[in-house]
Amino acid sequence: MTPISTPLLGPFGWPKLEGTQFPLPSNAGVYLMTIEHKDGYLPFGVGITRRPMRQRFIEHTRSFKSGNYNILDVMSAHAGIRKVVWKGWGWTADKKTDFELRKEEIISLALNQLRSTRIFIIDISNPPRVLERLESALVNTFHQAGNELVDKGMLLMQRKENEAPVLLAFESRSLIYGLPSNLIV
C-alpha cells in the first residue's frame, strides 16, 4: 500500500481571537484543536467539516459560549491534564439554572480556552468517506496514546470491513503529541 502524503497546515489561531497567530484558511476537511504542550501541541479535539473552516469555527464559538461544549482548565490542559471546568453536553433544569447564574464566568473560561487553542488542518482532498474514517482513526489513536484531553463518546464513522484501507503519511513542521507518522484509515 503506497502512502498518501498528507501535510498538516498550521498552527492557526481561533477565528476572531487569533491575536498574533495566523488566521484560519477557508479549507474544508479534518482539523485538530490543540493546546501548546512542552515543545509541541497536544490535541483536545478532532473534527471534520464540509463547510469552510472559518464558518465551522464560528459555529464552535457559539457552542462553547452557550455552554454546549466541555470547557477545559487551560493551565491543566497545557500540562496534559484533563480538568473540565464546565461540563457541556446534555441539559437539565438544574444545569440551565447554573449556567444562567455563571454565564459571564463560563463565557470567560470558554474564550480563554479558544484563545489558547492552536488549530491544524489536515490537507487531504480524499472523498468525504475517507475524511470520516480519518477523524475516527485520529480520535482512537489519541485515546490509545493516553491523551485524556480528547473527549470520549463522539459519533465516529470508522472504516468498515468492506472498505479498502488507505495509508496516510503525515508531514508536519510541528510536533503533535500522539500523531503517528503513518496511519491506516
C-alpha positions in Angstrom: 0.0 0.0 0.0 1.5 3.3 -1.1 1.2 6.1 1.5 -0.6 9.3 0.6 1.5 12.3 1.6 -0.7 14.3 4.0 0.6 17.8 5.1 -0.6 19.4 8.3 -1.2 23.1 7.9 -0.9 25.3 11.0 -0.8 26.2 13.7 -3.6 28.7 13.2 -5.4 30.8 15.8 -9.1 30.7 16.6 -11.2 32.9 14.2 -11.7 36.4 15.6 -9.4 35.6 18.5 -6.2 35.0 16.6 -4.1 37.6 18.3 -0.6 37.1 16.7 -1.4 33.7 15.3 -2.0 33.1 11.6 -5.7 33.3 10.6 -7.5 30.1 9.8 -7.9 29.5 6.0 -11.2 28.6 4.5 -10.4 24.9 3.6 -12.9 22.2 4.4 -11.8 18.8 5.8 -10.4 17.4 9.0 -8.9 19.5 11.7 -7.2 19.2 15.1 -7.8 21.5 18.0 -4.7 21.6 20.2 -3.1 23.3 23.2 0.6 24.1 23.4 2.4 21.4 25.5 6.1 21.2 26.2 7.8 21.6 22.8 4.7 20.9 20.7 0.9 20.6 20.7 -1.5 18.2 22.4 -4.8 17.6 20.7 -8.0 18.1 22.7 -10.4 17.9 19.8 -10.7 16.4 16.3 -13.4 17.4 13.8 -14.5 17.3 10.2 -16.3 19.9 8.2 -17.6 20.1 4.6 -18.0 23.9 5.0 -15.2 26.4 5.2 -13.2 26.1 8.4 -13.8 29.7 9.5 -17.5 29.1 9.2 -17.3 25.9 11.2 -15.2 27.5 13.9 -17.6 30.4 14.3 -20.3 27.7 15.0 -17.9 26.1 17.5 -17.5 29.5 19.2 -21.3 29.8 19.7 -21.4 26.3 21.1 -18.6 27.0 23.6 -20.1 30.3 24.7 -23.6 28.9 25.1 -22.3 26.1 27.4 -22.9 23.2 24.9 -19.3 22.0 24.9 -17.0 20.9 27.7 -14.6 23.7 28.7 -11.2 22.7 30.0 -9.0 24.5 32.5 -6.3 25.8 30.2 -3.4 25.6 32.7 -4.1 22.0 33.4 -4.5 21.3 29.7 -1.1 22.7 29.0 0.3 20.1 31.4 -1.7 17.3 29.7 -4.2 17.0 32.5 -8.0 16.9 31.7 -9.8 19.2 34.2 -13.3 20.1 33.0 -14.4 23.5 34.4 -17.8 23.4 32.6 -19.5 20.1 31.6 -21.3 20.6 28.3 -23.5 18.1 26.5 -26.9 17.4 28.0 -29.1 19.9 29.8 -31.2 19.5 32.9 -33.2 22.2 34.7 -30.5 22.5 37.4 -27.8 22.8 34.8 -29.7 25.6 32.9 -30.0 27.5 36.2 -26.3 27.0 37.0 -25.4 28.2 33.5 -27.5 31.4 33.9 -26.0 32.1 37.3 -22.4 31.6 36.0 -22.9 32.7 32.4 -20.3 35.5 32.4 -17.7 33.2 34.1 -18.4 30.4 31.7 -18.1 32.6 28.7 -14.8 34.0 30.0 -13.5 30.4 30.6 -14.6 29.4 27.1 -12.9 32.4 25.5 -9.7 31.7 27.4 -9.7 28.2 26.0 -10.4 29.4 22.5 -7.6 32.0 22.6 -5.2 29.2 23.8 -6.2 26.8 21.0 -4.0 26.2 18.1 -5.7 24.6 15.0 -4.1 22.3 12.5 -5.7 21.4 9.2 -5.0 18.0 7.6 -4.5 18.9 3.9 -6.2 16.0 2.2 -8.7 16.0 -0.7 -9.9 12.5 -0.5 -13.6 11.6 -0.7 -15.8 12.5 2.3 -15.9 8.9 3.5 -12.1 8.8 3.9 -12.2 12.0 5.8 -14.8 10.5 8.2 -12.6 7.5 8.6 -9.6 9.7 9.3 -11.4 11.6 12.0 -12.4 8.3 13.7 -8.9 6.9 13.4 -7.3 10.0 14.8 -9.6 10.1 17.9 -9.0 6.4 18.5 -5.2 6.8 18.1 -5.1 9.8 20.5 -7.1 7.8 23.1 -4.8 4.7 22.7 -1.8 7.0 23.2 -3.2 8.0 26.6 -4.4 11.5 25.6 -7.0 12.3 28.2 -7.9 15.7 26.8 -9.8 14.4 23.8 -13.5 13.9 24.6 -14.9 10.4 24.6 -18.3 9.5 23.3 -18.1 11.1 19.9 -20.0 9.7 17.0 -17.2 8.3 14.9 -17.5 6.6 11.4 -14.6 4.2 11.4 -13.6 2.1 8.3 -16.0 -0.8 7.6 -14.7 -4.2 6.7 -15.7 -3.9 3.1 -13.8 -0.6 2.6 -10.2 -0.7 1.3 -7.7 0.7 3.8 -5.9 4.0 2.9 -2.4 4.7 4.3 -1.7 8.3 5.1 1.8 9.7 5.8 1.6 12.9 7.8 4.0 15.8 7.2 4.3 18.4 9.9 6.8 21.0 10.9 5.2 20.9 14.4 5.2 18.2 17.0 1.7 16.9 17.5 1.8 14.5 20.5 0.2 11.2 19.7 0.1 11.7 16.0 1.8 8.9 14.2 3.9 9.5 11.1 1.7 7.0 9.3 -1.9 6.0 9.8 -4.2 3.5 8.1 -7.8 4.7 7.8 
